[in-house]
Structure formats: structure tokens, C-alpha cells
Amino acid sequence: MEFDFIIVGAGSAGCALANRLSADGRVTVALIEAGPKDSNPWIHIPVGYFRTMGNPKTDWMYQTQRDAGIAGRSIAWPRGRVLGGSSSINGLLYVRGQPQDYDHWAQLGCTGWSWENVQPLFKRSETWSGAHKTDERGTDGPLSVQDSRLKRQVIDTWLDAAEAAGYKRTKDYNAEDQEGVAYFQLTMKGGRRCSSAAAYLKPALHRENLTVLTDTQTEKVLIEDGRASGISVKRKDGMEKIFARREVILSAGAIGSPQILMLSGVGDPSELKPQGIDVRVALKGVGKNLQDHLQARPVFKTTLSTINVETNSLFKKGMMAMQYALTQRGPMTMAASLGTGFLKTEQRLETPDIQFHIQPWSADKPSEGPHKFSAFTASVLQLRPESAGHLSLRSSNMNDHPEIHPNYLATERDCKTLVKGIQIARKIARTDPLKSHITEEHAPGANVAIDDEDATLDWARRTAVTIYHPTGTCKMGIDDMSVVDPRLRVKGIDGLRVADASIMPKIVSGNTNAPCIMIGEKAADLILEDLRS
């Protein structure tokens, strides 16, 4: 098989890229996905992430190494392994990030990636149907973004309490000013998930110049005379080679893309040689600069109704399913979180440094089901952590997951910011009108005083988990540790680019799905510009 362009990974960026490239009828495009088609019905039901995360049929099932920053624990890192990638199993939360994030990228040498450059791509990608209309939002893009269909009194009360505690409401955190509290905006169309596969890929499947191969795992990039000539893949009948006349683009995510590069002989020679891999290009930054958002999860018991008690019997679950089947409304349209807040831990800060995910349910482990009592979760994370980890190959076998070293809470600032975020969560819970509806703080609990920073940090280290935003492992830039240049070309190799979350030089201030789709849009523009010239 031979194509003009090969895209490895049908996730948030890959589907956008496949659509935009194949719109040019002069070229042929192959989209390669390790996982299956997105035919599992739970993918398209918003609350289906409870069934798709932790499911090896749709999730890569990555696990971190034990990390000193979280008390020596190893935690799960779900990533999508299906058409749509993580956009098919995520929590549907749509966040662009702060304009300052992208201006900082440009200041780091990533020309063409400032807010002025990328805002039009966010607008082009979306159809915003929310109540607040503004010319900063798109109206005719492939991705449907809407207000939450599900409202809950516990969320309304938390928002009121946050406002009473001195934090402002925002009509649109995806406009110029992110700061404030609000309901989340969601990648939904009506009552169904709008993944990148649904938004970008499905409308393009009829094109004769687009070929989509599922259940096809990429082993490595084929490099001949300093140029990417294709890829080696494993399919049902064994190993095959697929050739690219023009370019190979890796969109396999912040774990998959660096792993493929390293297996191809692109990386740090001191790490590749011990695995028996011939070094094709020495790039020490491959797999480094790993950044993620770590969430602490305070839980509060409440007299208000929450999903915990609304789904605690087969009858209630049956009624919930019937409501969704008849109206596409109700708890089955629930995103991973309903309420959010982008707040400052100190007023002197230019922009918010923490984010809340307010969930009208609670659990010790979501896979084990919600608590038996009515409660909500006020998850909080630091938006721009200083701590960075790395990936390393476990072996030269593509089936062996790489070792993931997150290196959480490795700096004093990260620790202090997360502790302040937890303190703000507890402060809001002790503010009316919410205070009068809380019967008990379940976690951290009464044994951890709100002003005891050491005990609060210890609780966070023992309980905090990822909120699924790995980035940065093939970072874009002009320094010695960068892997791709500002046009996303892998340094030292012709005809090879990376376009996904791994290229972020610094993690964005919020959820990463929307920025990844933007990266796919941007990559398409760059490639088509080069094609025309």
C-alpha cells in the first residue's frame, strides 16, 4: 500500500488532520488506528466513559511507574484506543486554555502559535450553540460544542457559594478571559457525544482518496536516507509495510508518538542502544518534558440529591435509561463534571492557576461505583505545573507499554499551589448557601485541619490521581531538547511530523481535547501550505 500521506493515530488531532488533508482531492491519505471502529454504543452515550475507560477494547490501559510525589503509588493513565482516540472515551469537557498559554509558546520560539494565530483555528473547528453568543466563538465548524443539558441543584449551589466567597461568574471561560465559575461546555450534539471521529472522520469517509485502517498497530517509522518512507504495522495477518510518497504524521498521542519514534531509532542514544535499537537520529528530547494535571478530590456529604442516590437501584437506573432513550436527556447525558472554576490562589497572579471539576457524585474509585451516601466531589488541579517527568522504553517490543514516570509534585511551588487549591475547595464548602447543605466533609476529613498545609499535602500525595492530560513528550521549539520545529517537522528527518498533545512545549491551562483538535487543524494548514509551495 502506498499513499501520499500517512497519519498514525485516529484521535483528536488525527481525525481533524485526516479530514482537512483529504479535502484536497489531489492527494491520497491513510489514517492508521491501532484500535477498533467506534461501534461500541457506550462511546456515543455521554456517560459511557464509565464503561470505556478501563476497558481494554477501547483503552490502552497504561499504568505509571511508582512515583515518589504521590506516596510511591502507581496509577492508571487511560488513553483511547479506538477511532476518535481519547475523544471517544473522555469526559466531553471543552476548554481552549488561556490566550497567554499560546503567547508563551510563541515567546519560546514557536512562531505561528500565538493566540492571534490559533484562535481562528479554534473558531474554525467548532459550532458553538451555547446561550452566550459572541464573535469569539465558531458557528459552522465540524465539532459541536454546547451547554450542558443536565443541571443539578448541588452544582447551582456550589456556583452560588463560590460567588459568595468572592469568585466571579463567567459567561464564557473560552473567551478572552478564562477566570470565573460556570457550568462546563461540552463536546455534544443533542444528547450524544461528539468525538473527533464523529465530527471530522464520519463526514469524510465517503472520499475515495481517504483510507481508514483500524486494528492496525504501528511498530515504527521506516527511515531511508534521512527520510521517512513509510511505516511498519501489525495487522490481523501479520506485519506489513505501508509507504508514504510525501509524509508520515504521528498523531498517536503523548505516549504513543514518542514510543514510535524511539522504536524507529529516534531519541536519546544512551536509552536506545541498551534496547538494541539502531540510532537513526539523536534527539535527546524524545519522551522528556512529560507534563500532566494532577487532581486532588475533596468530597462532601450533602442533603442535596446527587447521582449517588439517583442511581442506587435497578429501578432508578431503568428509569434513567428510559428517559435517555425517549428524550436524550437526564443523567445519561452527564459529562465527567458539570461545574468548573478557573481561579487564582493569589490575587497578584495575572491569570488563574487552578481549575475545579465539580461532580454531582463521588466515589473512592469510579470503576467500583459511587458511594452509598449523597455527596459531591470538588476536584481541583494546578493548571501549569512546574514538575515534568519522562517516558522510557521497557523494551524494543512495540507491545510493551513504555515506562511512565510522571514526577508529580516535585517542586515547592506545585505543592503549595495544590494545597491552596484544596483550601479554596474547603472554604467554598464552608460558605452559604452551600454550607447549610453539607452534613460532613468526607475527604480530606475532620482529621486534616484546613490550615495544616503539611497534612493537606500528605493527603493529596496519598489520594490524588491524574485527570488524563499527558502532554509535551515530543515538544515543539528551537532549543536542544525540542523534537519538532514550529512547523511540526521532526528534526533531522525529512517527511516526518508529529501533531498531537506531545508537541505542547508547556501544558495548556485546562483540558486538552480542544487544543489537540486545534493542533490537528494547524498541522493540516502547515502541510497544505508546503504542498502548494
GINOR-V658857 format. One record per residue. RES is the residue in one small letter. D_LAST is the distance of its C-alpha to the last C-alpha in Angstrom with 2 decimals. Layout:
res:RES d_last:D_LAST
res:RES d_last:D_LAST
This chain:
res:m d_last:26.23
res:e d_last:22.55
res:f d_last:19.61
res:d d_last:15.84
res:f d_last:16.47
res:i d_last:19.84
res:i d_last:21.01
res:v d_last:24.33
res:g d_last:26.55
res:a d_last:27.07
res:g d_last:28.13
res:s d_last:27.27
res:a d_last:23.65
res:g d_last:23.15
res:c d_last:24.31
res:a d_last:22.13
res:l d_last:19.05
res:a d_last:20.21
res:n d_last:20.75
res:r d_last:17.45
res:l d_last:15.36
res:s d_last:17.80
res:a d_last:17.65
res:d d_last:14.57
res:g d_last:16.72
res:r d_last:14.25
res:v d_last:14.65
res:t d_last:17.92
res:v d_last:19.00
res:a d_last:22.18
res:l d_last:23.92
res:i d_last:26.65
res:e d_last:29.68
res:a d_last:32.73
res:g d_last:35.04
res:p d_last:36.32
res:k d_last:35.45
res:d d_last:36.44
res:s d_last:39.56
res:n d_last:42.07
res:p d_last:43.54
res:w d_last:44.00
res:i d_last:40.24
res:h d_last:40.23
res:i d_last:43.44
res:p d_last:42.67
res:v d_last:45.60
res:g d_last:44.65
res:y d_last:43.22
res:f d_last:46.86
res:r d_last:46.59
res:t d_last:43.07
res:m d_last:43.05
res:g d_last:45.20
res:n d_last:44.83
res:p d_last:43.42
res:k d_last:42.12
res:t d_last:39.59
res:d d_last:39.66
res:w d_last:38.69
res:m d_last:41.98
res:y d_last:40.94
res:q d_last:43.73
res:t d_last:43.57
res:q d_last:45.66
res:r d_last:48.74
res:d d_last:47.79
res:a d_last:50.25
res:g d_last:48.79
res:i d_last:50.00
res:a d_last:53.36
res:g d_last:52.28
res:r d_last:51.15
res:s d_last:48.54
res:i d_last:46.83
res:a d_last:44.75
res:w d_last:41.00
res:p d_last:40.07
res:r d_last:36.47
res:g d_last:35.42
res:r d_last:35.33
res:v d_last:34.60
res:l d_last:31.93
res:g d_last:31.00
res:g d_last:31.84
res:s d_last:33.78
res:s d_last:33.05
res:s d_last:35.46
res:i d_last:38.27
res:n d_last:37.85
res:g d_last:40.00
res:l d_last:37.72
res:l d_last:37.56
res:y d_last:34.66
res:v d_last:34.00
res:r d_last:30.86
res:g d_last:32.32
res:q d_last:32.85
res:p d_last:30.36
res:q d_last:31.59
res:d d_last:30.33
res:y d_last:26.69
res:d d_last:27.40
res:h d_last:29.00
res:w d_last:25.92
res:a d_last:24.01
res:q d_last:26.99
res:l d_last:26.77
res:g d_last:23.37
res:c d_last:21.20
res:t d_last:19.00
res:g d_last:17.76
res:w d_last:20.72
res:s d_last:23.45
res:w d_last:25.48
res:e d_last:23.83
res:n d_last:20.45
res:v d_last:21.91
res:q d_last:24.66
res:p d_last:22.51
res:l d_last:21.42
res:f d_last:25.13
res:k d_last:25.93
res:r d_last:23.31
res:s d_last:24.69
res:e d_last:28.35
res:t d_last:31.02
res:w d_last:33.75
res:s d_last:37.13
res:g d_last:39.33
res:a d_last:42.13
res:h d_last:40.57
res:k d_last:38.01
res:t d_last:35.58
res:d d_last:32.28
res:e d_last:31.04
res:r d_last:31.04
res:g d_last:28.91
res:t d_last:30.55
res:d d_last:28.39
res:g d_last:26.55
res:p d_last:27.24
res:l d_last:29.42
res:s d_last:32.96
res:v d_last:34.51
res:q d_last:38.12
res:d d_last:41.32
res:s d_last:43.69
res:r d_last:46.02
res:l d_last:48.63
res:k d_last:50.73
res:r d_last:53.51
res:q d_last:56.33
res:v d_last:55.89
res:i d_last:52.30
res:d d_last:53.42
res:t d_last:56.24
res:w d_last:54.02
res:l d_last:51.74
res:d d_last:54.89
res:a d_last:56.22
res:a d_last:52.99
res:e d_last:53.18
res:a d_last:56.86
res:a d_last:56.03
res:g d_last:53.89
res:y d_last:50.37
res:k d_last:48.59
res:r d_last:47.30
res:t d_last:43.69
res:k d_last:42.51
res:d d_last:38.96
res:y d_last:38.08
res:n d_last:34.40
res:a d_last:34.29
res:e d_last:34.10
res:d d_last:37.44
res:q d_last:37.93
res:e d_last:41.59
res:g d_last:44.38
res:v d_last:45.92
res:a d_last:45.13
res:y d_last:44.76
res:f d_last:41.58
res:q d_last:38.74
res:l d_last:37.94
res:t d_last:35.27
res:m d_last:37.61
res:k d_last:37.75
res:g d_last:41.36
res:g d_last:43.24
res:r d_last:40.64
res:r d_last:38.08
res:c d_last:34.48
res:s d_last:32.65
res:s d_last:28.90
res:a d_last:29.75
res:a d_last:31.71
res:a d_last:29.22
res:y d_last:25.88
res:l d_last:26.70
res:k d_last:29.64
res:p d_last:27.96
res:a d_last:25.15
res:l d_last:27.51
res:h d_last:27.94
res:r d_last:24.36
res:e d_last:24.56
res:n d_last:21.19
res:l d_last:22.52
res:t d_last:25.14
res:v d_last:27.23
res:l d_last:29.48
res:t d_last:32.28
res:d d_last:34.96
res:t d_last:32.44
res:q d_last:32.53
res:t d_last:29.88
res:e d_last:31.55
res:k d_last:28.77
res:v d_last:25.27
res:l d_last:25.33
res:i d_last:23.95
res:e d_last:23.83
res:d d_last:23.11
res:g d_last:21.48
res:r d_last:19.15
res:a d_last:19.87
res:s d_last:20.66
res:g d_last:22.41
res:i d_last:25.46
res:s d_last:29.22
res:v d_last:31.00
res:k d_last:34.58
res:r d_last:35.48
res:k d_last:38.88
res:d d_last:39.46
res:g d_last:38.33
res:m d_last:35.36
res:e d_last:32.26
res:k d_last:28.81
res:i d_last:25.65
res:f d_last:22.56
res:a d_last:18.86
res:r d_last:16.39
res:r d_last:13.43
res:e d_last:14.96
res:v d_last:18.34
res:i d_last:18.80
res:l d_last:22.34
res:s d_last:23.77
res:a d_last:27.36
res:g d_last:28.66
res:a d_last:30.19
res:i d_last:32.56
res:g d_last:30.76
res:s d_last:27.41
res:p d_last:29.14
res:q d_last:31.69
res:i d_last:29.16
res:l d_last:27.46
res:m d_last:30.91
res:l d_last:31.98
res:s d_last:28.90
res:g d_last:30.07
res:v d_last:27.88
res:g d_last:30.18
res:d d_last:33.20
res:p d_last:34.84
res:s d_last:38.26
res:e d_last:37.82
res:l d_last:36.11
res:k d_last:38.48
res:p d_last:41.64
res:q d_last:40.18
res:g d_last:39.67
res:i d_last:35.86
res:d d_last:34.10
res:v d_last:31.82
res:r d_last:28.26
res:v d_last:26.82
res:a d_last:29.18
res:l d_last:28.11
res:k d_last:31.29
res:g d_last:29.92
res:v d_last:29.45
res:g d_last:32.14
res:k d_last:33.25
res:n d_last:33.09
res:l d_last:34.46
res:q d_last:35.43
res:d d_last:37.29
res:h d_last:39.52
res:l d_last:43.20
res:q d_last:45.48
res:a d_last:49.21
res:r d_last:51.08
res:p d_last:54.22
res:v d_last:56.22
res:f d_last:58.85
res:k d_last:61.55
res:t d_last:62.03
res:t d_last:64.37
res:l d_last:61.44
res:s d_last:60.22
res:t d_last:57.23
res:i d_last:55.52
res:n d_last:57.89
res:v d_last:60.86
res:e d_last:59.06
res:t d_last:58.17
res:n d_last:61.21
res:s d_last:62.75
res:l d_last:61.82
res:f d_last:62.98
res:k d_last:60.68
res:k d_last:57.72
res:g d_last:58.59
res:m d_last:58.77
res:m d_last:55.41
res:a d_last:53.86
res:m d_last:55.59
res:q d_last:54.34
res:y d_last:50.75
res:a d_last:51.18
res:l d_last:52.69
res:t d_last:50.74
res:q d_last:47.75
res:r d_last:49.28
res:g d_last:51.41
res:p d_last:51.08
res:m d_last:48.81
res:t d_last:46.03
res:m d_last:46.46
res:a d_last:43.46
res:a d_last:44.05
res:s d_last:45.14
res:l d_last:46.11
res:g d_last:46.50
res:t d_last:44.40
res:g d_last:44.69
res:f d_last:42.41
res:l d_last:45.01
res:k d_last:45.69
res:t d_last:48.25
res:e d_last:48.89
res:q d_last:48.63
res:r d_last:47.25
res:l d_last:43.93
res:e d_last:40.96
res:t d_last:39.82
res:p d_last:41.45
res:d d_last:41.75
res:i d_last:43.37
res:q d_last:42.76
res:f d_last:45.41
res:h d_last:45.26
res:i d_last:48.49
res:q d_last:49.58
res:p d_last:52.63
res:w d_last:53.72
res:s d_last:54.47
res:a d_last:54.79
res:d d_last:55.37
res:k d_last:52.81
res:p d_last:51.01
res:s d_last:51.31
res:e d_last:55.07
res:g d_last:55.24
res:p d_last:56.18
res:h d_last:59.29
res:k d_last:62.50
res:f d_last:62.97
res:s d_last:61.08
res:a d_last:58.56
res:f d_last:55.10
res:t d_last:52.58
res:a d_last:51.06
res:s d_last:48.31
res:v d_last:46.83
res:l d_last:44.03
res:q d_last:42.56
res:l d_last:39.07
res:r d_last:37.68
res:p d_last:39.64
res:e d_last:39.60
res:s d_last:40.61
res:a d_last:38.00
res:g d_last:38.64
res:h d_last:36.93
res:l d_last:36.51
res:s d_last:37.75
res:l d_last:37.96
res:r d_last:41.35
res:s d_last:40.74
res:s d_last:38.18
res:n d_last:39.00
res:m d_last:36.30
res:n d_last:39.17
res:d d_last:40.60
res:h d_last:39.38
res:p d_last:38.36
res:e d_last:40.82
res:i d_last:40.02
res:h d_last:41.47
res:p d_last:40.93
res:n d_last:43.04
res:y d_last:44.13
res:l d_last:46.16
res:a d_last:45.88
res:t d_last:46.02
res:e d_last:48.75
res:r d_last:46.48
res:d d_last:45.31
res:c d_last:48.95
res:k d_last:50.15
res:t d_last:47.44
res:l d_last:48.16
res:v d_last:51.89
res:k d_last:51.53
res:g d_last:49.55
res:i d_last:52.41
res:q d_last:54.91
res:i d_last:53.13
res:a d_last:53.21
res:r d_last:56.94
res:k d_last:57.49
res:i d_last:55.96
res:a d_last:58.13
res:r d_last:61.16
res:t d_last:60.38
res:d d_last:61.80
res:p d_last:61.23
res:l d_last:59.90
res:k d_last:62.65
res:s d_last:65.40
res:h d_last:63.61
res:i d_last:63.17
res:t d_last:66.04
res:e d_last:64.79
res:e d_last:61.88
res:h d_last:61.21
res:a d_last:58.69
res:p d_last:58.76
res:g d_last:62.33
res:a d_last:65.39
res:n d_last:65.73
res:v d_last:62.61
res:a d_last:63.42
res:i d_last:60.66
res:d d_last:61.01
res:d d_last:61.21
res:e d_last:57.78
res:d d_last:58.59
res:a d_last:59.86
res:t d_last:56.90
res:l d_last:54.44
res:d d_last:56.47
res:w d_last:56.34
res:a d_last:52.57
res:r d_last:52.16
res:r d_last:54.41
res:t d_last:52.88
res:a d_last:49.29
res:v d_last:46.52
res:t d_last:42.75
res:i d_last:41.24
res:y d_last:38.38
res:h d_last:35.47
res:p d_last:34.36
res:t d_last:31.20
res:g d_last:29.60
res:t d_last:29.91
res:c d_last:26.30
res:k d_last:25.88
res:m d_last:22.77
res:g d_last:23.15
res:i d_last:23.33
res:d d_last:26.92
res:d d_last:28.40
res:m d_last:29.12
res:s d_last:25.70
res:v d_last:24.08
res:v d_last:20.53
res:d d_last:18.44
res:p d_last:17.45
res:r d_last:14.24
res:l d_last:16.86
res:r d_last:16.06
res:v d_last:19.43
res:k d_last:20.32
res:g d_last:20.92
res:i d_last:19.34
res:d d_last:15.93
res:g d_last:14.89
res:l d_last:17.42
res:r d_last:17.46
res:v d_last:20.40
res:a d_last:20.58
res:d d_last:24.19
res:a d_last:27.16
res:s d_last:27.13
res:i d_last:24.27
res:m d_last:26.43
res:p d_last:27.52
res:k d_last:30.54
res:i d_last:32.01
res:v d_last:31.74
res:s d_last:34.96
res:g d_last:35.78
res:n d_last:35.04
res:t d_last:31.72
res:n d_last:30.80
res:a d_last:29.12
res:p d_last:27.00
res:c d_last:25.91
res:i d_last:24.79
res:m d_last:22.86
res:i d_last:21.21
res:g d_last:20.18
res:e d_last:18.73
res:k d_last:16.83
res:a d_last:15.53
res:a d_last:14.24
res:d d_last:12.34
res:l d_last:10.82
res:i d_last:10.00
res:l d_last:8.60
res:e d_last:6.34
res:d d_last:5.13
res:l d_last:5.50
res:r d_last:3.79
res:s d_last:0.00
